[in-house]
Amino acid sequence: MDFVNAILRVLAVGLILGAGLPALFGVGMRLVGAGSAGPRPDGTVAPGNPALRYLGYFLYAFVAAVIIVSILWIARQTVLYYFDIKIFPAFAYK
């Protein structure tokens, strides 16, 4: 039964990070595009919506932060060994 629990955890994390982060990045792209200034059919320039742009930039930053923390989590033992720096709390190290 422990194997099933472990498999379900790996599946959940894989779905969140494997499909969720690219989806958030795509939503961020859509928001930045919707918030940017663009031409109207009559040739004038429509003002953009800065709130949508900043929300898109926030999603970009969030995705980048998750990627950086994930890389640091994978390399935590190496960083501890070579630099003697504990990036995460003590329970993360053996």
Biotite code that builds the C-alpha atoms (Angstrom):
import biotite.structure as struc

atoms = struc.array([
    struc.Atom([0.000, 0.000, 0.000], chain_id="A", res_id=1, res_name="MET", atom_name="CA", element="C"),
    struc.Atom([2.950, 2.310, 0.576], chain_id="A", res_id=2, res_name="ASP", atom_name="CA", element="C"),
    struc.Atom([3.951, 1.834, -3.054], chain_id="A", res_id=3, res_name="PHE", atom_name="CA", element="C"),
    struc.Atom([0.557, 3.003, -4.271], chain_id="A", res_id=4, res_name="VAL", atom_name="CA", element="C"),
    struc.Atom([0.757, 6.091, -2.047], chain_id="A", res_id=5, res_name="ASN", atom_name="CA", element="C"),
    struc.Atom([4.245, 6.907, -3.348], chain_id="A", res_id=6, res_name="ALA", atom_name="CA", element="C"),
    struc.Atom([3.162, 6.420, -6.970], chain_id="A", res_id=7, res_name="ILE", atom_name="CA", element="C"),
    struc.Atom([0.161, 8.706, -6.476], chain_id="A", res_id=8, res_name="LEU", atom_name="CA", element="C"),
    struc.Atom([2.367, 11.406, -4.956], chain_id="A", res_id=9, res_name="ARG", atom_name="CA", element="C"),
    struc.Atom([4.802, 11.238, -7.867], chain_id="A", res_id=10, res_name="VAL", atom_name="CA", element="C"),
    struc.Atom([1.888, 11.351, -10.306], chain_id="A", res_id=11, res_name="LEU", atom_name="CA", element="C"),
    struc.Atom([0.392, 14.416, -8.610], chain_id="A", res_id=12, res_name="ALA", atom_name="CA", element="C"),
    struc.Atom([3.673, 16.312, -8.546], chain_id="A", res_id=13, res_name="VAL", atom_name="CA", element="C"),
    struc.Atom([4.336, 15.340, -12.160], chain_id="A", res_id=14, res_name="GLY", atom_name="CA", element="C"),
    struc.Atom([0.958, 16.649, -13.237], chain_id="A", res_id=15, res_name="LEU", atom_name="CA", element="C"),
    struc.Atom([1.353, 19.897, -11.325], chain_id="A", res_id=16, res_name="ILE", atom_name="CA", element="C"),
    struc.Atom([4.889, 20.630, -12.479], chain_id="A", res_id=17, res_name="LEU", atom_name="CA", element="C"),
    struc.Atom([4.698, 18.929, -15.860], chain_id="A", res_id=18, res_name="GLY", atom_name="CA", element="C"),
    struc.Atom([1.415, 20.394, -17.045], chain_id="A", res_id=19, res_name="ALA", atom_name="CA", element="C"),
    struc.Atom([0.614, 23.133, -14.566], chain_id="A", res_id=20, res_name="GLY", atom_name="CA", element="C"),
    struc.Atom([3.707, 25.285, -14.989], chain_id="A", res_id=21, res_name="LEU", atom_name="CA", element="C"),
    struc.Atom([3.567, 25.388, -18.796], chain_id="A", res_id=22, res_name="PRO", atom_name="CA", element="C"),
    struc.Atom([-0.135, 26.210, -18.516], chain_id="A", res_id=23, res_name="ALA", atom_name="CA", element="C"),
    struc.Atom([0.622, 29.101, -16.142], chain_id="A", res_id=24, res_name="LEU", atom_name="CA", element="C"),
    struc.Atom([3.318, 30.322, -18.511], chain_id="A", res_id=25, res_name="PHE", atom_name="CA", element="C"),
    struc.Atom([0.804, 30.214, -21.372], chain_id="A", res_id=26, res_name="GLY", atom_name="CA", element="C"),
    struc.Atom([-1.757, 32.149, -19.332], chain_id="A", res_id=27, res_name="VAL", atom_name="CA", element="C"),
    struc.Atom([0.953, 34.700, -18.564], chain_id="A", res_id=28, res_name="GLY", atom_name="CA", element="C"),
    struc.Atom([1.697, 35.076, -22.275], chain_id="A", res_id=29, res_name="MET", atom_name="CA", element="C"),
    struc.Atom([-1.978, 35.555, -22.992], chain_id="A", res_id=30, res_name="ARG", atom_name="CA", element="C"),
    struc.Atom([-2.320, 38.189, -20.255], chain_id="A", res_id=31, res_name="LEU", atom_name="CA", element="C"),
    struc.Atom([0.727, 40.139, -21.429], chain_id="A", res_id=32, res_name="VAL", atom_name="CA", element="C"),
    struc.Atom([-0.624, 40.084, -24.975], chain_id="A", res_id=33, res_name="GLY", atom_name="CA", element="C"),
    struc.Atom([-4.078, 41.197, -23.859], chain_id="A", res_id=34, res_name="ALA", atom_name="CA", element="C"),
    struc.Atom([-2.632, 43.965, -21.713], chain_id="A", res_id=35, res_name="GLY", atom_name="CA", element="C"),
    struc.Atom([-0.349, 45.393, -24.385], chain_id="A", res_id=36, res_name="SER", atom_name="CA", element="C"),
    struc.Atom([-1.248, 48.343, -26.558], chain_id="A", res_id=37, res_name="ALA", atom_name="CA", element="C"),
    struc.Atom([-2.318, 47.462, -30.063], chain_id="A", res_id=38, res_name="GLY", atom_name="CA", element="C"),
    struc.Atom([-3.757, 48.925, -33.230], chain_id="A", res_id=39, res_name="PRO", atom_name="CA", element="C"),
    struc.Atom([-7.493, 49.423, -33.666], chain_id="A", res_id=40, res_name="ARG", atom_name="CA", element="C"),
    struc.Atom([-9.268, 48.784, -36.977], chain_id="A", res_id=41, res_name="PRO", atom_name="CA", element="C"),
    struc.Atom([-9.419, 52.549, -37.647], chain_id="A", res_id=42, res_name="ASP", atom_name="CA", element="C"),
    struc.Atom([-5.614, 52.879, -37.367], chain_id="A", res_id=43, res_name="GLY", atom_name="CA", element="C"),
    struc.Atom([-5.380, 54.445, -33.932], chain_id="A", res_id=44, res_name="THR", atom_name="CA", element="C"),
    struc.Atom([-3.509, 52.810, -31.079], chain_id="A", res_id=45, res_name="VAL", atom_name="CA", element="C"),
    struc.Atom([-5.600, 51.333, -28.287], chain_id="A", res_id=46, res_name="ALA", atom_name="CA", element="C"),
    struc.Atom([-4.189, 51.829, -24.785], chain_id="A", res_id=47, res_name="PRO", atom_name="CA", element="C"),
    struc.Atom([-3.141, 48.657, -23.039], chain_id="A", res_id=48, res_name="GLY", atom_name="CA", element="C"),
    struc.Atom([-4.271, 47.411, -19.671], chain_id="A", res_id=49, res_name="ASN", atom_name="CA", element="C"),
    struc.Atom([-1.276, 47.566, -17.319], chain_id="A", res_id=50, res_name="PRO", atom_name="CA", element="C"),
    struc.Atom([-2.981, 45.370, -14.697], chain_id="A", res_id=51, res_name="ALA", atom_name="CA", element="C"),
    struc.Atom([-3.170, 42.462, -17.148], chain_id="A", res_id=52, res_name="LEU", atom_name="CA", element="C"),
    struc.Atom([0.442, 42.969, -18.192], chain_id="A", res_id=53, res_name="ARG", atom_name="CA", element="C"),
    struc.Atom([1.677, 43.020, -14.594], chain_id="A", res_id=54, res_name="TYR", atom_name="CA", element="C"),
    struc.Atom([-0.361, 39.928, -13.774], chain_id="A", res_id=55, res_name="LEU", atom_name="CA", element="C"),
    struc.Atom([1.270, 38.186, -16.732], chain_id="A", res_id=56, res_name="GLY", atom_name="CA", element="C"),
    struc.Atom([4.717, 39.298, -15.545], chain_id="A", res_id=57, res_name="TYR", atom_name="CA", element="C"),
    struc.Atom([3.867, 37.989, -12.069], chain_id="A", res_id=58, res_name="PHE", atom_name="CA", element="C"),
    struc.Atom([3.037, 34.590, -13.554], chain_id="A", res_id=59, res_name="LEU", atom_name="CA", element="C"),
    struc.Atom([6.351, 34.614, -15.437], chain_id="A", res_id=60, res_name="TYR", atom_name="CA", element="C"),
    struc.Atom([8.200, 35.379, -12.205], chain_id="A", res_id=61, res_name="ALA", atom_name="CA", element="C"),
    struc.Atom([6.289, 32.679, -10.330], chain_id="A", res_id=62, res_name="PHE", atom_name="CA", element="C"),
    struc.Atom([7.149, 30.026, -12.924], chain_id="A", res_id=63, res_name="VAL", atom_name="CA", element="C"),
    struc.Atom([10.803, 31.108, -12.900], chain_id="A", res_id=64, res_name="ALA", atom_name="CA", element="C"),
    struc.Atom([10.889, 30.967, -9.076], chain_id="A", res_id=65, res_name="ALA", atom_name="CA", element="C"),
    struc.Atom([9.422, 27.457, -9.025], chain_id="A", res_id=66, res_name="VAL", atom_name="CA", element="C"),
    struc.Atom([12.012, 26.301, -11.564], chain_id="A", res_id=67, res_name="ILE", atom_name="CA", element="C"),
    struc.Atom([14.896, 27.830, -9.580], chain_id="A", res_id=68, res_name="ILE", atom_name="CA", element="C"),
    struc.Atom([13.686, 26.363, -6.266], chain_id="A", res_id=69, res_name="VAL", atom_name="CA", element="C"),
    struc.Atom([13.238, 22.961, -7.936], chain_id="A", res_id=70, res_name="SER", atom_name="CA", element="C"),
    struc.Atom([16.793, 23.003, -9.279], chain_id="A", res_id=71, res_name="ILE", atom_name="CA", element="C"),
    struc.Atom([18.115, 24.027, -5.859], chain_id="A", res_id=72, res_name="LEU", atom_name="CA", element="C"),
    struc.Atom([16.082, 21.245, -4.214], chain_id="A", res_id=73, res_name="TRP", atom_name="CA", element="C"),
    struc.Atom([17.599, 18.673, -6.559], chain_id="A", res_id=74, res_name="ILE", atom_name="CA", element="C"),
    struc.Atom([21.113, 20.018, -5.978], chain_id="A", res_id=75, res_name="ALA", atom_name="CA", element="C"),
    struc.Atom([20.769, 20.661, -2.228], chain_id="A", res_id=76, res_name="ARG", atom_name="CA", element="C"),
    struc.Atom([23.149, 17.870, -1.171], chain_id="A", res_id=77, res_name="GLN", atom_name="CA", element="C"),
    struc.Atom([25.749, 18.979, -3.713], chain_id="A", res_id=78, res_name="THR", atom_name="CA", element="C"),
    struc.Atom([25.537, 22.587, -2.543], chain_id="A", res_id=79, res_name="VAL", atom_name="CA", element="C"),
    struc.Atom([25.877, 21.420, 1.062], chain_id="A", res_id=80, res_name="LEU", atom_name="CA", element="C"),
    struc.Atom([28.867, 19.229, 0.240], chain_id="A", res_id=81, res_name="TYR", atom_name="CA", element="C"),
    struc.Atom([30.847, 21.733, -1.815], chain_id="A", res_id=82, res_name="TYR", atom_name="CA", element="C"),
    struc.Atom([29.860, 25.054, -0.236], chain_id="A", res_id=83, res_name="PHE", atom_name="CA", element="C"),
    struc.Atom([28.601, 24.033, 3.234], chain_id="A", res_id=84, res_name="ASP", atom_name="CA", element="C"),
    struc.Atom([25.405, 26.046, 2.700], chain_id="A", res_id=85, res_name="ILE", atom_name="CA", element="C"),
    struc.Atom([22.028, 24.761, 3.852], chain_id="A", res_id=86, res_name="LYS", atom_name="CA", element="C"),
    struc.Atom([19.465, 26.306, 1.531], chain_id="A", res_id=87, res_name="ILE", atom_name="CA", element="C"),
    struc.Atom([16.466, 24.460, 2.956], chain_id="A", res_id=88, res_name="PHE", atom_name="CA", element="C"),
    struc.Atom([15.445, 23.570, 6.541], chain_id="A", res_id=89, res_name="PRO", atom_name="CA", element="C"),
    struc.Atom([17.311, 20.831, 8.401], chain_id="A", res_id=90, res_name="ALA", atom_name="CA", element="C"),
    struc.Atom([14.679, 18.140, 7.737], chain_id="A", res_id=91, res_name="PHE", atom_name="CA", element="C"),
    struc.Atom([15.564, 18.225, 4.028], chain_id="A", res_id=92, res_name="ALA", atom_name="CA", element="C"),
    struc.Atom([19.035, 16.804, 4.666], chain_id="A", res_id=93, res_name="TYR", atom_name="CA", element="C"),
    struc.Atom([20.038, 13.336, 5.785], chain_id="A", res_id=94, res_name="LYS", atom_name="CA", element="C"),
])
